[in-house]
Amino acid sequence: MPRQLTRGPATSNAAPADTKPATKSAKLIEALSAKGGANMAALRSITGWQAHSVRAALTGLRKRGYTITRTRAEDGATIYAITAVPGSAS
């Protein structure tokens, strides 16, 4: 005879309706939109991705219409920043 599974009381681990968990892409956009942008180490830390995955995500953002600039900091690190979002006048 197959064993029947019983369910306990319904509980929810979901976030309240007014708060939505941020996706890694949303966190990436937020970091790139911050004053001064973000370097690769910060972007990797935020997402937990390897460098090649972060660069691929940056390419994806460019394809979605974001303008991303790349500059060098005094310490030689590359700084990425969003300078225009899709639909904004340049």
C-alpha positions as CSV (number, residue, x, y, z in Angstrom):
1,M,0.0,0.0,0.0
2,P,1.5,3.4,-0.9
3,R,2.4,5.7,1.9
4,Q,0.3,8.9,2.2
5,L,2.0,12.1,2.8
6,T,0.4,14.6,5.2
7,R,0.9,18.3,5.1
8,G,1.5,20.4,8.1
9,P,0.0,23.8,8.7
10,A,0.5,26.2,5.8
11,T,3.3,28.6,6.5
12,S,4.8,31.2,4.2
13,N,8.4,32.1,3.9
14,A,7.6,34.7,1.2
15,A,8.5,38.4,1.7
16,P,5.7,40.8,2.4
17,A,3.8,41.9,-0.6
18,D,5.2,45.5,-0.5
19,T,8.9,44.3,-0.6
20,K,10.2,42.6,-3.6
21,P,13.6,40.8,-3.4
22,A,16.1,42.4,-5.7
23,T,17.5,40.3,-8.5
24,K,21.2,40.2,-9.2
25,S,20.6,42.1,-12.4
26,A,18.7,44.8,-10.4
27,K,21.6,44.9,-7.9
28,L,24.1,45.3,-10.8
29,I,22.1,48.2,-12.3
30,E,21.8,49.9,-8.9
31,A,25.6,49.6,-8.3
32,L,26.4,50.9,-11.8
33,S,23.9,53.8,-11.3
34,A,25.5,54.9,-8.1
35,K,27.7,58.1,-8.2
36,G,31.2,57.0,-9.3
37,G,30.0,53.6,-10.7
38,A,31.6,50.4,-9.5
39,N,34.7,48.4,-10.2
40,M,34.8,44.7,-11.1
41,A,35.6,43.5,-7.6
42,A,32.5,45.3,-6.3
43,L,30.3,43.9,-9.1
44,R,31.6,40.4,-8.4
45,S,30.9,40.8,-4.7
46,I,27.4,42.0,-5.3
47,T,26.4,39.2,-7.7
48,G,28.6,36.3,-6.6
49,W,29.5,35.9,-10.3
50,Q,32.9,35.4,-11.9
51,A,34.4,38.2,-13.9
52,H,33.4,36.8,-17.3
53,S,29.8,36.5,-16.1
54,V,29.8,40.1,-15.0
55,R,31.1,41.2,-18.3
56,A,28.5,39.2,-20.1
57,A,25.8,40.9,-18.0
58,L,27.2,44.3,-18.9
59,T,27.0,43.3,-22.5
60,G,23.4,42.3,-22.0
61,L,22.6,45.7,-20.4
62,R,24.1,47.4,-23.4
63,K,21.9,45.3,-25.7
64,R,18.9,46.4,-23.6
65,G,19.8,50.0,-24.3
66,Y,21.9,51.1,-21.3
67,T,24.9,53.2,-22.0
68,I,27.8,52.0,-19.9
69,T,31.1,53.9,-19.6
70,R,34.4,52.4,-18.7
71,T,37.1,54.5,-17.0
72,R,40.3,53.8,-15.1
73,A,40.8,54.7,-11.5
74,E,44.1,56.0,-10.1
75,D,44.9,52.5,-8.8
76,G,44.4,51.1,-12.3
77,A,41.0,49.4,-11.6
78,T,38.4,49.7,-14.3
79,I,35.3,51.6,-13.2
80,Y,32.0,50.9,-14.9
81,A,29.0,53.3,-14.7
82,I,25.6,53.6,-16.4
83,T,25.4,57.1,-18.0
84,A,22.1,56.7,-19.8
85,V,19.1,54.4,-19.4
86,P,16.9,53.1,-22.2
87,G,14.4,55.6,-23.3
88,S,16.3,58.6,-21.9
89,A,17.4,61.5,-24.2
90,S,21.2,61.5,-24.6
